[in-house]
Amino acid sequence: MLLVEDDVDTLATTLKLLEAMGHWATGVKSAEAAIARFFDGAFDVVLVDIGLPALSGHDFAERLLSDHRVPVIFVTGQSEPATAMKGTVWLRKPYTVEQLMTALERSQAVVGT
């Protein structure tokens, strides 16, 4: 799992939570770093904040999904749009562990939709 989050505390806390839930996860603080780190088959899901500096999480997801089949979970304080981007799931901050688990389950269903 790849987590893209520019807030250092949120990045560290979310990584610990994902690991406590039994997931292998690594994190980066920018979309540019995520692009450099990503390669096919390395990650089963990408969690990304939308409000990133420079390249936004939305723009990163568009680039990623144009070339790769990996589910993307937008983890953001923003409201979910009326029409979701193909291959994505929305998880609104703040969220519960149960909501994170549901988003992870739903992300597996969006691959290939």
C-alpha positions as CSV (number, residue, x, y, z in Angstrom):
1,M,0.0,0.0,0.0
2,L,1.3,3.5,-0.9
3,L,0.2,6.5,1.2
4,V,0.7,10.0,-0.2
5,E,0.1,12.6,2.6
6,D,1.9,15.9,3.1
7,D,1.1,16.2,6.8
8,V,3.9,14.5,8.6
9,D,1.9,13.6,11.7
10,T,-1.1,12.3,9.6
11,L,1.4,10.3,7.5
12,A,3.0,8.6,10.5
13,T,-0.3,7.9,12.3
14,T,-2.0,6.5,9.2
15,L,1.0,4.2,8.4
16,K,0.9,2.9,12.0
17,L,-2.8,2.3,11.8
18,L,-2.5,0.5,8.5
19,E,0.3,-1.7,9.9
20,A,-1.8,-2.4,13.0
21,M,-4.6,-3.6,10.7
22,G,-2.2,-6.1,9.1
23,H,-1.3,-4.2,5.9
24,W,2.2,-3.5,4.6
25,A,2.4,0.2,3.9
26,T,4.9,2.9,3.0
27,G,4.4,6.6,2.7
28,V,5.6,9.7,0.9
29,K,4.9,13.4,1.4
30,S,4.2,14.4,-2.3
31,A,2.7,13.3,-5.5
32,E,6.1,13.7,-7.2
33,A,7.7,11.3,-4.7
34,A,4.9,8.9,-5.2
35,I,5.4,9.0,-9.0
36,A,9.1,8.2,-8.4
37,R,8.3,5.4,-6.0
38,F,5.4,3.7,-7.9
39,F,5.9,0.8,-10.3
40,D,3.4,-1.9,-11.5
41,G,2.8,-4.7,-9.0
42,A,4.4,-3.0,-6.0
43,F,1.2,-1.7,-4.5
44,D,-2.3,-3.1,-4.2
45,V,-3.8,0.2,-3.4
46,V,-2.8,3.9,-3.3
47,L,-4.2,6.2,-0.6
48,V,-3.8,9.9,-1.5
49,D,-4.7,13.2,0.0
50,I,-6.1,15.6,-2.6
51,G,-4.7,18.8,-1.2
52,L,-1.0,18.2,-1.8
53,P,1.5,20.9,-2.6
54,A,2.5,21.2,-6.3
55,L,0.9,18.3,-8.1
56,S,-2.5,17.6,-6.4
57,G,-3.7,14.2,-5.4
58,H,-6.4,14.4,-8.0
59,D,-3.9,15.1,-10.8
60,F,-1.6,12.4,-9.5
61,A,-4.5,9.9,-9.6
62,E,-5.4,10.9,-13.1
63,R,-1.8,10.3,-14.2
64,L,-1.5,7.0,-12.3
65,L,-4.8,5.6,-13.5
66,S,-4.1,6.5,-17.2
67,D,-1.2,4.0,-17.1
68,H,-1.9,1.6,-14.3
69,R,-4.7,-0.6,-12.9
70,V,-4.5,0.1,-9.2
71,P,-7.3,1.3,-7.0
72,V,-6.9,4.8,-5.5
73,I,-8.5,6.0,-2.3
74,F,-8.8,9.7,-2.0
75,V,-8.3,10.5,1.7
76,T,-9.4,14.1,2.1
77,G,-11.4,16.6,4.1
78,Q,-13.2,17.6,0.9
79,S,-16.7,16.5,0.1
80,E,-17.2,13.7,-2.3
81,P,-18.0,14.8,-5.9
82,A,-21.3,13.8,-7.5
83,T,-19.4,11.8,-10.1
84,A,-16.4,9.8,-8.8
85,M,-13.3,9.3,-10.9
86,K,-13.2,5.8,-12.4
87,G,-11.0,3.5,-10.3
88,T,-11.3,5.6,-7.1
89,V,-13.0,5.5,-3.7
90,W,-13.6,8.5,-1.4
91,L,-12.7,8.5,2.3
92,R,-13.5,11.7,4.1
93,K,-11.3,13.0,7.0
94,P,-11.7,12.6,9.8
95,Y,-12.6,8.9,9.5
96,T,-13.0,5.9,11.8
97,V,-11.1,2.6,11.6
98,E,-14.3,1.0,10.3
99,Q,-14.7,3.6,7.5
100,L,-11.0,3.0,6.5
101,M,-11.7,-0.8,6.4
102,T,-14.8,-0.2,4.3
103,A,-12.8,2.0,1.9
104,L,-10.1,-0.6,1.6
105,E,-12.7,-3.3,0.8
106,R,-14.5,-1.0,-1.7
107,S,-11.2,-0.2,-3.4
108,Q,-10.7,-3.8,-4.5
109,A,-14.1,-3.7,-6.3
110,V,-13.2,-0.6,-8.4
111,V,-10.3,-2.2,-10.2
112,G,-11.5,-2.8,-13.7
113,T,-14.7,-0.9,-13.4
